[in-house]
Amino acid sequence: MDLPIGPLGWIGLLCFSIIIATLQVLLRDYNKPWGKNERSWFILLLVLTPLASLLLGVRFPASDALPPPGIPVDLDGPTAMLLAAIPWTLAGGLLGPFPALLVSLLSGVISALWGTHNLYTIVEVVLLATLFSGFVNQRYRTYFYNLLRHPFIAAFSLALIYPIINLSSALFSTQGELVNRLDYAVTNLIAVSLAVGIELIVAGIISEVAKIAIPDVWVSDHPLVPAPEERSLLTRFIYYLSPIALALILALIISNWMVAGNAARGMLRERMSDTTSLVADNIPYFINTGQNLITHIANDPAMLSDDTSKIYKLLEEHMRTSAFFDRILLPFIPIRKFGKGIKTAITDRN
């Protein structure tokens, strides 16, 4: 397990832990009364968690993803464990937020040890489990919240939210300048979000089936209450304005990132073009130098001898003095043995 790097890594881990603890306190009323059936469900889901977290995985290619800044490692693509999220989604709907936290904690530890080796994987899974349990157990009465109580819709919503969670954790869990951290997070974001999204969609489908099959166990007995936007005009205004503001912020960030990326690629293209032109301009010089050296060696009268040992020493001497060629070959036909074959004297720097 790779521990967080530097104080910022531990601060981020503490912030995620505080968020999870706060949500658990706010959602504590949704925990089901602990009876014999609840204990049986909890033990069953806890036993199934290791199997679900280690079986039926699909690995995605790393493609153009960057390795963590400052860590020279071979980057493996993310793996979607198709059954990993099923135990903690069932625990969130059948038992409540705190049992879902315990089951997801075990699932996150297994995923971190056998997969990412990143401590932030654990808090990401626990946060997703807490949010899922809050979504399916909340008792607000508007159409939106009624739709969100369906496990599939809740899981799909988490799949849309997860890129923000992953982007935040990646900025804290890596080292280096903010630009390098952001570059690493963005290049890995699509593949990681797709892998986790597949896990959530599969778990959402199974949980939706479980809700339909055993509605008496799944459905909460808490009465419906007015939604936040029904109780406050300011909350309603923020409720409708927040998506627009978030969309504008994302559009601004994406546009700035694209402009900066295009500028960086243009600068790199110009530098590579200048380097290529410089190398191409020097090629004739090397060709002329090699031709002059070959002409100098060929004009040596001693090269007309048919004594192979003498020619070998001469070629070796030329290679040592000029230090230009890696290998010199001289095909020749001995006068006394004309027609019996062509001998070749070869000398090699090694």
C-alpha positions in Angstrom: 0.0 0.0 0.0 1.4 3.4 -1.0 1.0 5.9 1.7 0.1 9.6 0.9 3.0 11.7 -0.2 3.8 14.7 1.9 1.6 16.7 4.2 -0.9 17.6 1.5 -1.6 13.9 0.9 -2.5 13.4 4.6 -4.6 16.6 4.7 -6.6 15.4 1.7 -7.1 12.0 3.4 -8.3 13.8 6.6 -10.7 16.0 4.6 -12.3 12.9 2.9 -12.6 11.2 6.3 -14.3 14.3 7.8 -16.8 14.4 4.9 -17.6 10.7 5.3 -18.0 11.1 9.1 -20.3 14.1 8.7 -22.5 12.2 6.2 -22.7 9.2 8.5 -23.9 11.5 11.3 -26.5 13.2 9.1 -27.8 9.9 7.8 -27.7 8.0 11.1 -31.5 7.9 11.3 -31.6 5.7 8.1 -29.8 2.8 9.8 -32.2 -0.1 10.1 -32.9 -1.6 13.6 -30.4 -4.3 14.3 -32.2 -7.7 14.6 -31.5 -11.3 13.7 -32.3 -10.9 10.0 -30.1 -7.7 9.8 -27.2 -9.6 11.4 -27.6 -12.4 9.0 -27.7 -10.1 6.0 -24.6 -8.2 7.3 -22.6 -11.4 7.8 -23.6 -12.8 4.4 -22.6 -9.6 2.6 -19.4 -9.3 4.6 -18.4 -12.9 3.6 -19.3 -12.3 -0.1 -17.2 -9.1 -0.3 -13.8 -10.7 -0.8 -15.2 -13.0 -3.5 -17.0 -10.1 -5.3 -13.9 -7.9 -5.1 -11.5 -10.5 -6.6 -13.6 -12.2 -9.3 -14.7 -11.3 -12.8 -12.5 -8.3 -13.6 -12.0 -6.5 -16.9 -8.8 -4.5 -17.4 -8.8 -1.4 -19.6 -5.7 -0.4 -21.5 -3.6 2.5 -20.1 -3.6 4.2 -23.6 -2.2 7.7 -23.3 -2.5 7.9 -19.5 0.5 9.4 -17.6 2.2 7.7 -14.6 2.1 9.5 -11.3 4.4 12.5 -11.3 7.9 11.8 -10.0 7.3 8.0 -9.8 9.0 6.0 -12.7 6.6 3.0 -12.9 4.9 1.1 -15.7 1.3 2.2 -15.6 -1.4 -0.5 -15.8 -4.8 0.3 -17.0 -7.7 0.4 -14.4 -9.6 -2.8 -13.7 -13.4 -3.0 -13.5 -14.3 -5.7 -10.9 -17.8 -6.4 -12.1 -19.2 -7.6 -8.8 -17.2 -5.5 -6.4 -19.9 -2.9 -5.6 -22.8 -5.3 -5.2 -22.2 -6.1 -1.5 -22.0 -2.5 -0.3 -24.9 -1.4 -2.4 -27.1 -4.2 -1.0 -25.9 -3.3 2.5 -26.8 0.4 1.9 -30.3 -0.4 0.9 -31.1 -3.3 3.2 -29.2 -2.2 6.4 -28.4 1.5 6.2 -25.4 3.8 5.8 -23.2 2.5 8.7 -23.3 -1.2 7.7 -22.7 -0.1 4.1 -19.6 1.8 5.4 -18.3 -1.3 7.1 -18.8 -3.5 4.0 -17.4 -0.9 1.7 -14.4 -0.5 3.9 -13.5 -4.1 3.5 -14.1 -3.9 -0.3 -11.9 -0.8 -0.5 -9.1 -2.4 1.4 -9.1 -5.4 -1.0 -9.3 -3.2 -4.1 -6.4 -1.1 -2.8 -4.2 -4.0 -1.9 -4.8 -6.1 -5.0 -5.4 -3.3 -7.5 -4.5 0.4 -7.1 -2.2 0.2 -4.1 -3.5 3.7 -3.3 -4.9 4.5 0.2 -7.4 7.0 -1.4 -9.1 4.0 -3.1 -10.5 3.1 0.3 -12.0 6.5 1.1 -13.4 6.7 -2.4 -15.3 3.4 -2.1 -16.5 4.3 1.4 -17.7 7.7 0.2 -19.6 6.2 -2.7 -21.2 3.6 -0.3 -22.3 6.4 2.1 -23.8 8.5 -0.7 -25.6 5.5 -2.3 -27.2 4.6 1.1 -28.2 8.2 1.5 -29.7 8.4 -2.0 -31.8 5.2 -1.6 -32.9 5.8 1.9 -33.8 9.5 1.8 -37.5 10.3 2.3 -38.0 13.6 0.5 -41.3 13.6 -1.4 -40.6 15.4 -4.7 -40.4 13.5 -8.0 -36.6 13.9 -8.3 -36.0 12.4 -4.8 -38.5 9.7 -5.5 -36.6 8.8 -8.6 -33.3 8.9 -6.7 -34.6 6.2 -4.3 -34.3 3.7 -7.1 -31.0 1.9 -6.7 -30.2 1.9 -10.5 -30.8 5.7 -10.7 -28.7 6.2 -7.5 -25.9 4.1 -8.9 -26.0 5.9 -12.3 -25.9 9.3 -10.5 -22.8 8.2 -8.5 -21.2 7.1 -11.8 -21.7 10.7 -13.0 -20.4 12.2 -9.8 -17.4 9.9 -9.4 -15.1 11.8 -11.9 -15.3 14.8 -9.5 -14.4 12.6 -6.6 -11.5 10.9 -8.5 -10.2 14.2 -9.8 -10.1 15.6 -6.2 -8.4 12.5 -4.7 -5.8 12.4 -7.6 -4.8 15.9 -6.9 -4.1 15.1 -3.2 -2.6 11.6 -3.7 0.2 12.6 -6.1 3.2 14.9 -5.8 4.8 17.6 -7.8 3.4 20.9 -9.2 -0.3 21.4 -9.5 -0.1 21.4 -13.3 1.6 18.0 -13.3 -1.0 16.6 -10.8 -3.9 17.9 -12.9 -2.3 16.5 -16.1 -2.0 13.1 -14.5 -5.5 13.2 -13.1 -7.1 14.3 -16.4 -5.3 11.7 -18.5 -6.4 8.9 -16.2 -9.9 10.2 -15.5 -11.8 8.7 -18.4 -10.5 5.1 -18.0 -10.8 5.1 -14.2 -14.3 6.6 -14.3 -15.4 4.1 -16.9 -14.2 1.2 -14.8 -15.9 2.4 -11.6 -19.0 3.4 -13.6 -19.4 -0.2 -14.9 -19.1 -1.5 -11.3 -21.8 0.9 -10.2 -24.2 0.1 -13.0 -23.9 -3.6 -12.5 -24.4 -3.2 -8.7 -27.4 -0.8 -9.4 -29.1 -3.4 -11.6 -28.7 -6.2 -9.0 -29.9 -3.8 -6.2 -32.9 -2.8 -8.2 -33.8 -6.4 -8.7 -33.3 -7.0 -4.9 -35.6 -4.1 -4.1 -38.3 -5.5 -6.4 -37.9 -9.0 -5.0 -37.8 -8.2 -1.3 -39.6 -4.8 -1.0 -40.6 -5.3 2.7 -36.9 -5.5 3.7 -35.7 -2.7 1.4 -38.4 0.0 1.9 -37.8 2.3 4.8 -40.7 2.9 7.2 -39.8 6.6 7.7 -42.6 9.0 6.6 -42.1 11.3 3.6 -40.9 14.8 4.4 -40.8 18.0 2.4 -37.8 18.4 0.2 -35.3 21.2 1.0 -36.4 23.3 -2.0 -40.0 23.1 -0.7 -39.1 24.6 2.6 -37.0 27.6 1.5 -37.2 29.9 -1.5 -33.5 30.6 -1.3 -32.8 26.8 -1.3 -35.0 26.4 -4.4 -33.1 29.3 -6.1 -29.8 27.6 -5.3 -31.2 24.2 -6.3 -32.0 25.4 -9.8 -29.1 27.8 -10.3 -26.3 25.4 -9.1 -26.4 23.1 -12.2 -26.1 26.2 -14.5 -23.2 27.6 -12.5 -21.5 24.2 -12.4 -21.9 23.8 -16.1 -20.4 27.3 -16.7 -17.4 26.5 -14.4 -16.7 23.2 -16.1 -17.0 24.8 -19.6 -14.5 27.5 -18.5 -12.0 25.0 -17.0 -12.3 22.7 -20.1 -11.8 25.6 -22.5 -8.8 27.0 -20.6 -7.3 23.5 -20.5 -7.8 23.0 -24.2 -6.2 26.3 -25.0 -3.2 25.6 -22.8 -2.8 22.2 -24.2 -2.9 23.4 -27.8 -0.3 26.1 -27.0 1.9 23.5 -25.3 1.6 21.1 -28.3 2.4 24.0 -30.7 5.6 24.9 -28.8 6.7 21.3 -28.7 6.0 20.9 -32.4 8.1 24.0 -33.2 11.0 22.8 -31.0 10.9 19.4 -32.6 10.9 21.0 -36.1 13.9 23.2 -35.2 15.8 20.2 -33.9 15.0 18.2 -37.0 16.1 21.0 -39.3 19.4 21.3 -37.3 20.1 17.6 -37.6 19.2 17.6 -41.3 21.6 20.5 -42.0 24.5 18.6 -40.4 23.9 15.4 -42.4 25.9 16.7 -45.5 28.9 17.5 -43.2 29.0 14.0 -41.9 28.7 12.5 -45.4 31.5 14.7 -46.7 33.7 13.8 -43.7 33.2 10.1 -44.2 33.9 10.3 -47.9 37.1 12.3 -47.3 38.3 9.7 -44.8 37.5 6.9 -47.2 39.4 8.7 -50.0 42.4 9.2 -47.6 42.5 5.6 -46.7 42.1 4.4 -50.3 45.0 6.7 -51.4 47.4 5.0 -49.0 49.9 2.9 -51.2 50.1 0.3 -48.4 46.5 -0.7 -49.1 47.7 -2.2 -52.4 49.5 -5.0 -50.6 48.0 -8.5 -50.7 49.3 -9.2 -47.2 46.0 -9.5 -45.2 47.7 -9.1 -41.8 49.4 -5.9 -42.9 46.1 -4.5 -44.3 44.3 -5.5 -41.1 46.8 -3.5 -39.0 46.5 -0.5 -41.3 42.7 -0.5 -41.1 42.9 -0.8 -37.3 45.2 2.2 -37.2 42.9 4.3 -39.3 40.0 3.4 -37.1 41.9 4.4 -34.0 43.2 7.7 -35.4 40.0 8.9 -37.1 37.4 7.5 -34.6 34.7 8.0 -37.2 33.8 4.5 -38.5 32.5 1.6 -36.5 33.6 -0.9 -39.1 35.8 -0.8 -42.2 35.7 -3.6 -44.9 38.1 -4.0 -47.8 37.2 -6.6 -50.4 40.2 -7.5 -52.5 41.4 -10.2 -55.0 45.0 -11.4 -54.3 47.1 -11.3 -57.5 48.6 -14.7 -56.9 45.3 -16.4 -56.2 43.1 -14.7 -58.7 39.9 -16.7 -59.4 40.1 -18.8 -56.1 37.7 -16.5 -54.3 37.6 -13.0 -52.7 39.0 -12.6 -49.3 37.8 -9.9 -46.9 39.7 -8.1 -44.2 37.4 -6.9 -41.5 38.3 -4.9 -38.5 35.9 -3.9 -35.8 36.3 -1.4 -33.0 35.0 -4.0 -30.4 
